[in-house]
Amino acid sequence: MTPDTVPEETETRVEQLTRRARAAADEREAAAYREEREELLAEHGYTARVREEERAVLVLHPAEWVEDGTVHPDRIDDIDRGIEIPLEGPGEDAEWEVVAEHNREVVEAVREEHGAVHGANAEALAEFCNNHYAKPVEKLSADEREEFLTEYYRRNVWPTDEQKAVVEESVSLAVEAASTGQPR
């Protein structure tokens, strides 16, 4: 069976793993991220490489196009099956600022509607979204929300007992506020 494309959630995760591998200080950590990326893509019959020319681009393409790390043009059946994801370049800072502003509005909406405790948790979530994924809070996948709750929140936020007790509810309130358009 030859899949037509990579599911959006897998594509997002593969991009995250690639960014983490590129930022990792330890080569073993980087290798682990790349290995997980390759395993995810293999499930869909795809492979990845980072093209470093004017700017870094993550390139995903069907594995049948590749032999010994080289894409063979005669094997390309439909060029639209290839996927390119810019990893750096113009517009990145501007896009980040738009996302950060949106997330700040979400924090304020939660704070105004649900109080300071939920607002503080929403602020921690917004910082996580901005700095780790550069995406709006409502666009986080279930796995990314879980990462926030089980890893980021415990390691990077010094919450009060009251904040800890309601953090899951706070995340839901932030996503709901963003999804319903309250922060606009």
matplotlib code that plots the C-alpha trace (Angstrom):
import matplotlib.pyplot as plt

x = [0.0, 1.3, -0.1, -0.9, 0.4, 1.5, -1.4, -1.3, -0.7, 2.2, 3.6, 3.4, 5.2, 7.9, 8.5, 8.8, 11.2, 13.3, 13.5, 14.4, 17.1, 18.6, 18.5, 19.8, 23.2, 23.8, 24.3, 22.6, 19.5, 19.5, 19.8, 16.9, 14.7, 15.7, 15.1, 11.6, 11.0, 12.1, 9.9, 6.8, 7.4, 8.1, 4.6, 3.3, 6.0, 7.9, 11.4, 12.9, 15.9, 16.8, 17.8, 20.3, 20.6, 19.6, 17.4, 16.8, 13.8, 12.5, 11.7, 9.4, 8.9, 7.7, 10.4, 10.0, 11.5, 14.8, 17.7, 20.8, 19.7, 19.3, 15.9, 15.7, 13.6, 12.4, 10.7, 8.6, 5.0, 3.3, 5.4, 2.5, 3.2, 6.4, 6.1, 8.4, 8.3, 10.5, 12.5, 13.9, 13.8, 12.0, 8.7, 9.4, 9.7, 6.6, 4.6, 5.8, 4.7, 1.2, 0.9, 2.3, -0.2, -3.1, -2.0, -1.6, -5.2, -6.3, -4.6, -6.3, -9.7, -9.2, -8.0, -10.9, -13.5, -12.1, -9.8, -6.1, -5.4, -6.7, -5.1, -1.6, -2.0, -3.2, -0.1, 2.2, 0.4, 0.8, 4.5, 4.8, 3.0, 5.0, 8.4, 8.1, 5.7, 5.1, 1.4, -1.9, -3.1, -6.1, -3.9, -2.0, -2.5, -3.6, 0.0, 1.3, -1.2, -0.1, 3.6, 2.7, 0.9, 3.4, 6.7, 6.8, 4.4, 6.2, 9.7, 9.3, 6.4, 6.4, 2.7, 0.8, -1.1, -4.2, -2.9, -1.7, -5.2, -6.9, -4.3, -6.1, -9.3, -7.2, -5.9, -9.5, -10.6, -7.8, -8.5, -12.2, -11.6, -9.4, -11.7, -14.8, -13.1, -13.2, -9.6, -10.3]
y = [0.0, 3.4, 6.2, 9.5, 11.8, 12.3, 13.2, 16.8, 15.8, 13.6, 16.4, 18.8, 16.3, 15.6, 19.3, 19.7, 16.7, 18.3, 21.6, 19.9, 17.9, 21.0, 22.8, 19.9, 20.5, 16.8, 14.6, 11.7, 13.8, 15.0, 11.5, 10.3, 13.1, 12.1, 8.5, 9.2, 11.4, 8.6, 6.0, 8.3, 8.9, 5.2, 4.4, 6.4, 5.4, 8.7, 9.8, 13.2, 15.3, 18.9, 20.9, 23.6, 26.2, 29.8, 28.7, 25.4, 23.5, 20.1, 18.0, 15.0, 12.6, 9.1, 6.5, 4.8, 8.0, 7.5, 5.1, 5.4, 8.9, 10.2, 11.1, 9.6, 11.9, 8.9, 7.5, 10.6, 9.8, 12.9, 15.9, 17.0, 14.1, 15.9, 18.2, 21.2, 22.9, 26.0, 25.8, 29.3, 32.3, 35.6, 36.2, 33.8, 36.6, 38.4, 35.2, 34.5, 38.0, 37.5, 34.2, 35.7, 38.7, 36.3, 34.2, 37.3, 38.2, 34.7, 35.1, 38.4, 36.9, 34.0, 36.4, 38.7, 35.9, 33.4, 35.2, 35.5, 31.8, 30.6, 33.7, 32.7, 29.2, 30.5, 32.7, 29.7, 27.9, 30.9, 31.0, 27.3, 27.7, 30.8, 29.4, 25.8, 25.6, 29.1, 28.4, 29.6, 27.8, 26.4, 24.7, 22.5, 18.8, 16.6, 15.4, 18.9, 19.8, 16.7, 17.7, 21.1, 19.5, 16.7, 18.2, 22.0, 23.0, 20.8, 22.0, 25.6, 27.1, 27.7, 27.6, 28.0, 25.0, 26.7, 27.0, 23.4, 22.2, 23.8, 23.8, 21.2, 23.4, 26.5, 24.8, 24.0, 27.5, 29.0, 26.7, 27.5, 31.3, 31.1, 28.9, 31.0, 34.1, 35.9, 37.2, 39.0]
z = [0.0, -0.9, 1.1, -0.7, 1.9, 5.5, 8.0, 9.2, 12.9, 11.8, 9.6, 12.6, 14.9, 12.3, 12.0, 15.8, 16.0, 13.3, 15.0, 18.3, 16.6, 15.1, 18.4, 20.6, 22.2, 22.6, 19.5, 21.1, 21.9, 18.3, 17.0, 19.1, 17.7, 14.1, 14.8, 16.1, 13.0, 10.7, 12.5, 12.2, 8.5, 7.8, 9.0, 6.0, 3.5, 3.7, 4.4, 5.3, 4.8, 5.5, 2.5, 3.5, 0.7, 1.2, 4.2, 5.9, 4.5, 5.8, 2.7, 3.0, 0.1, -0.5, 0.3, -3.1, -4.7, -2.8, -3.1, -0.9, 0.2, -3.3, -4.9, -8.4, -10.7, -12.8, -9.7, -9.0, -10.0, -8.6, -7.5, -5.3, -2.9, -1.9, 1.1, 2.0, 5.4, 5.8, 9.1, 8.9, 6.7, 6.2, 7.9, 10.8, 13.4, 12.1, 12.2, 15.7, 16.8, 15.4, 17.3, 20.5, 20.3, 19.8, 22.7, 24.9, 24.0, 25.0, 28.4, 29.0, 28.1, 30.5, 33.3, 32.8, 32.6, 35.1, 37.4, 38.2, 39.0, 35.6, 34.0, 35.4, 34.1, 30.7, 30.6, 31.2, 28.4, 26.1, 26.8, 26.1, 22.8, 21.8, 22.7, 21.8, 18.9, 17.7, 17.4, 18.9, 22.0, 20.2, 17.6, 20.1, 19.6, 22.4, 22.7, 22.9, 25.6, 27.5, 27.1, 28.6, 31.6, 32.3, 31.3, 30.8, 33.6, 36.2, 35.2, 34.1, 36.1, 39.8, 40.4, 43.6, 45.0, 43.8, 40.2, 40.2, 41.3, 38.3, 35.6, 33.4, 33.6, 32.8, 29.6, 28.6, 29.4, 27.3, 24.3, 24.6, 24.8, 21.7, 19.8, 20.5, 19.4, 22.8, 22.5, 19.3]

ax = plt.figure().add_subplot(projection="3d")
ax.plot(x, y, z, "-o")
ax.set_aspect("equal")
plt.show()
